Amino acid sequence: MDLDKYIASGILELYVAGQLSERENREIAALAEAHPRVREEIEAIEATVRGLSSAYAAGRKPDFAPLQSRLAKPSRVRPLWPAYSGWAAAVVVGAASVYFYVQNRDLQSQLQRQELMRGALEEQIANTEDSLKEANRLLEALGERSIQVVPLQGQTVAPEAYARAYWNREDTRLYIDARGLPEPPPGMVYQVWSLTLDPLTPVSLGLLEDFAADADKIFALQNPNASEAFGITLEPAGGSATPTLEQLYTLGTVPS
């Protein structure tokens, strides 16, 4: 089996999203046990989904079932996004109580601090409704069969860097998971490029703005081009007309 083509096909995203049949779940579970690369890719996709939850829970993550337990019982795999229903309310109401009980056994102080925290958490819920909708929309997008997954590998300037592109050719949506990129230095910004290879022709798709402040490091762009590859370079603030190849951080070809 060509593992690169299999991983790039998008079926592992459907597996994580709970969109496959029991037979397909069992097949992928068996592959994950036999091939560490498949297991690592599933864990990476799960990490991407977990990153979405940070926008509305101050760094707390929902308790998704780990890969090990899902491999042991593939027939019980369920979609990830039902775990979001009611999760935010449960976390924000209960987390403060547990935390303050552990940190401070004095009941009066605990009650006073809980009251202050409750007000702040209620405000947080109101302010993050749009973030929750966006997270659910992205989860649905990752489960679409028409989406292409393009791993972007680290290059000479940053061999340990990595990223992942999720591209839907039909409606031109492109999501960049940039959690594997280091924070850019002051005055610099990451720029995403669509590439055709013969002849090599780069087209800018946009900048990964406010990188340090973005909690989940997932960026939405548009790509109407007939892309054969994607690259990410480090450029001066505001971006560049052409890519600085000496600062090429990641590169990956689109599966044919």
Secondary structure per residue as TSV (DSSP state, phi and psi in degrees):
chain	resnum	aa	ss	phi	psi
A	1	M	-	360.0	137.8
A	2	D	-	-83.5	98.9
A	3	L	H	-63.9	-33.8
A	4	D	H	-61.3	-47.6
A	5	K	H	-66.7	-37.9
A	6	Y	H	-63.3	-45.4
A	7	I	H	-66.0	-38.9
A	8	A	H	-75.1	-10.2
A	9	S	T	-70.7	-19.6
A	10	G	T	94.1	-2.4
A	11	I	H	-69.4	-28.3
A	12	L	H	-70.3	-32.7
A	13	E	H	-63.8	-39.7
A	14	L	H	-65.7	-35.7
A	15	Y	H	-62.4	-48.2
A	16	V	H	-63.6	-36.2
A	17	A	H	-78.9	-5.7
A	18	G	T	75.5	30.5
A	19	Q	-	-101.9	4.8
A	20	L	S	-103.3	165.0
A	21	S	-	-76.2	168.1
A	22	E	H	-60.9	-38.8
A	23	R	H	-62.1	-45.1
A	24	E	H	-65.2	-38.6
A	25	N	H	-60.7	-42.3
A	26	R	H	-66.2	-39.0
A	27	E	H	-63.1	-44.2
A	28	I	H	-69.1	-37.7
A	29	A	H	-60.0	-41.2
A	30	A	H	-66.5	-40.2
A	31	L	H	-63.4	-40.4
A	32	A	H	-63.9	-34.7
A	33	E	H	-71.7	-33.0
A	34	A	H	-85.7	-27.0
A	35	H	-	-126.6	108.5
A	36	P	H	-55.7	-33.0
A	37	R	H	-62.7	-38.2
A	38	V	H	-66.9	-43.7
A	39	R	H	-60.2	-45.0
A	40	E	H	-64.1	-37.1
A	41	E	H	-67.0	-41.2
A	42	I	H	-61.5	-44.1
A	43	E	H	-64.0	-36.4
A	44	A	H	-66.3	-40.1
A	45	I	H	-66.3	-42.5
A	46	E	H	-60.6	-38.9
A	47	A	H	-63.9	-36.6
A	48	T	H	-61.7	-44.6
A	49	V	H	-65.9	-40.5
A	50	R	H	-61.1	-36.4
A	51	G	H	-58.7	-28.9
A	52	L	H	-65.3	-30.7
A	53	S	G	-70.8	-18.3
A	54	S	G	-63.9	-21.6
A	55	A	G	-66.8	-21.7
A	56	Y	G	-128.6	18.2
A	57	A	T	-142.1	25.3
A	58	A	T	48.6	45.4
A	59	G	T	92.4	-11.5
A	60	R	-	-80.2	146.5
A	61	K	-	-120.8	147.7
A	62	P	-	-66.5	152.7
A	63	D	-	-85.4	76.3
A	64	F	-	-67.6	147.2
A	65	A	-	-63.6	130.0
A	66	P	-	-66.6	161.1
A	67	L	H	-58.1	-40.1
A	68	Q	H	-57.4	-45.8
A	69	S	H	-70.1	-31.8
A	70	R	H	-72.9	-31.2
A	71	L	H	-69.5	-35.9
A	72	A	H	-68.7	-32.7
A	73	K	-	-131.9	68.8
A	74	P	G	-63.2	-26.1
A	75	S	G	-70.6	-12.7
A	76	R	G	-103.1	11.5
A	77	V	-	-62.8	132.2
A	78	R	-	-123.6	155.8
A	79	P	-	-58.0	145.9
A	80	L	S	-70.9	-34.9
A	81	W	G	-70.9	-20.9
A	82	P	G	-60.2	-23.0
A	83	A	G	-65.0	-18.8
A	84	Y	G	-73.8	-27.5
A	85	S	T	-64.1	120.6
A	86	G	T	75.6	-6.2
A	87	W	H	-66.0	-45.9
A	88	A	H	-59.0	-44.6
A	89	A	H	-63.5	-41.2
A	90	A	H	-63.6	-41.6
A	91	V	H	-67.7	-48.7
A	92	V	H	-69.3	-29.3
A	93	V	H	-82.5	-38.3
A	94	G	H	-91.6	-29.2
A	95	A	H	-64.4	-42.1
A	96	A	H	-61.5	-41.0
A	97	S	H	-62.6	-45.5
A	98	V	H	-64.5	-45.8
A	99	Y	H	-60.7	-48.8
A	100	F	H	-71.1	-27.9
A	101	Y	H	-64.7	-41.6
A	102	V	H	-69.4	-41.4
A	103	Q	H	-79.8	-26.1
A	104	N	-	-149.8	111.3
A	105	R	-	-81.7	-7.0
A	106	D	-	-72.2	113.5
A	107	L	H	-61.4	-42.5
A	108	Q	H	-65.0	-45.4
A	109	S	H	-63.1	-38.5
A	110	Q	H	-61.5	-46.2
A	111	L	H	-64.0	-40.3
A	112	Q	H	-64.1	-44.8
A	113	R	H	-69.1	-36.9
A	114	Q	H	-60.7	-40.0
A	115	E	H	-62.6	-42.7
A	116	L	H	-65.4	-42.8
A	117	M	H	-66.2	-36.6
A	118	R	H	-59.1	-43.6
A	119	G	H	-62.8	-41.7
A	120	A	H	-66.5	-38.9
A	121	L	H	-70.3	-36.1
A	122	E	H	-62.4	-39.3
A	123	E	H	-66.3	-37.8
A	124	Q	H	-63.1	-41.8
A	125	I	H	-59.6	-45.1
A	126	A	H	-62.7	-37.0
A	127	N	H	-80.0	-14.6
A	128	T	T	-109.3	13.3
A	129	E	H	-60.3	-43.1
A	130	D	H	-65.4	-36.5
A	131	S	H	-64.6	-38.3
A	132	L	H	-64.8	-41.8
A	133	K	H	-62.3	-41.7
A	134	E	H	-65.9	-38.8
A	135	A	H	-62.7	-45.0
A	136	N	H	-64.1	-38.0
A	137	R	H	-63.9	-40.9
A	138	L	H	-68.4	-38.7
A	139	L	H	-60.0	-41.5
A	140	E	H	-64.1	-40.3
A	141	A	H	-62.7	-40.7
A	142	L	H	-66.7	-21.7
A	143	G	T	-90.2	-1.6
A	144	E	-	-74.6	135.8
A	145	R	T	-68.9	-22.3
A	146	S	T	-81.5	-6.1
A	147	I	E	-81.4	141.6
A	148	Q	E	-105.3	138.4
A	149	V	E	-107.4	124.7
A	150	V	E	-123.4	104.3
A	151	P	E	-69.1	136.0
A	152	L	E	-113.3	115.9
A	153	Q	E	-91.4	152.4
A	154	G	E	-65.3	146.0
A	155	Q	-	-111.4	-171.3
A	156	T	T	-55.4	-42.6
A	157	V	T	-68.7	-24.2
A	158	A	-	-152.4	75.7
A	159	P	T	-59.7	-27.4
A	160	E	T	-85.4	-7.2
A	161	A	-	-73.6	155.4
A	162	Y	E	-159.9	160.6
A	163	A	E	-154.9	176.6
A	164	R	E	-145.4	132.8
A	165	A	E	-107.5	135.4
A	166	Y	E	-116.2	111.6
A	167	W	E	-121.5	126.2
A	168	N	E	-105.4	105.9
A	169	R	T	-62.6	-32.4
A	170	E	T	-66.2	-42.0
A	171	D	T	-116.4	10.7
A	172	T	T	68.9	9.2
A	173	R	E	-69.6	141.0
A	174	L	E	-137.9	124.5
A	175	Y	E	-112.9	133.6
A	176	I	E	-111.6	118.1
A	177	D	E	-91.5	105.0
A	178	A	-	-107.9	24.5
A	179	R	T	-66.2	-18.9
A	180	G	T	-90.1	7.1
A	181	L	S	-97.9	140.4
A	182	P	-	-70.5	157.0
A	183	E	-	-64.3	130.6
A	184	P	-	-68.5	149.7
A	185	P	-	-70.1	164.0
A	186	P	T	-55.5	138.6
A	187	G	T	81.6	5.4
A	188	M	E	-125.1	158.2
A	189	V	E	-148.7	147.7
A	190	Y	E	-80.2	138.9
A	191	Q	E	-125.1	134.6
A	192	V	E	-99.9	136.7
A	193	W	E	-125.3	138.1
A	194	S	E	-91.8	135.0
A	195	L	E	-124.9	135.5
A	196	T	E	-106.2	146.2
A	197	L	E	-99.2	-22.5
A	198	D	T	-139.4	93.5
A	199	P	T	-79.9	161.5
A	200	L	E	-64.5	116.4
A	201	T	E	-133.3	111.3
A	202	P	E	-92.4	143.3
A	203	V	E	-130.8	126.7
A	204	S	E	-71.0	132.9
A	205	L	E	-102.7	-10.0
A	206	G	E	133.5	179.2
A	207	L	E	-108.9	149.9
A	208	L	-	-90.3	78.1
A	209	E	T	-70.5	154.3
A	210	D	T	50.8	45.5
A	211	F	T	-58.5	-47.2
A	212	A	T	-65.1	-34.6
A	213	A	T	-82.7	-15.5
A	214	D	-	-78.4	117.2
A	215	A	S	-70.0	-42.5
A	216	D	S	-96.1	-10.9
A	217	K	-	59.6	33.5
A	218	I	E	-114.7	123.0
A	219	F	E	-119.9	135.9
A	220	A	E	-99.8	128.1
A	221	L	E	-133.1	178.0
A	222	Q	E	-119.8	139.8
A	223	N	-	-139.5	92.0
A	224	P	-	-86.6	5.4
A	225	N	S	-84.0	160.5
A	226	A	-	-86.1	69.0
A	227	S	-	-70.1	139.5
A	228	E	S	-108.7	-14.7
A	229	A	E	-161.8	163.2
A	230	F	E	-127.4	143.2
A	231	G	E	-136.4	155.1
A	232	I	E	-127.8	123.2
A	233	T	E	-117.3	162.4
A	234	L	E	-99.9	122.7
A	235	E	E	-128.6	163.2
A	236	P	E	-60.9	153.8
A	237	A	T	-50.1	135.0
A	238	G	T	96.7	-14.8
A	239	G	-	86.1	175.2
A	240	S	-	-128.0	156.9
A	241	A	S	-72.8	-31.4
A	242	T	S	-133.5	151.8
A	243	P	-	-70.2	143.2
A	244	T	-	-87.1	99.4
A	245	L	G	-63.7	-28.0
A	246	E	G	-67.0	-16.1
A	247	Q	G	-115.3	32.9
A	248	L	E	-77.5	112.7
A	249	Y	E	-90.1	-43.3
A	250	T	E	-139.9	153.9
A	251	L	E	-153.0	141.3
A	252	G	E	-156.9	142.8
A	253	T	E	-91.7	147.8
A	254	V	-	-79.5	128.8
A	255	P	-	-59.3	139.3
A	256	S	-	-83.2	360.0
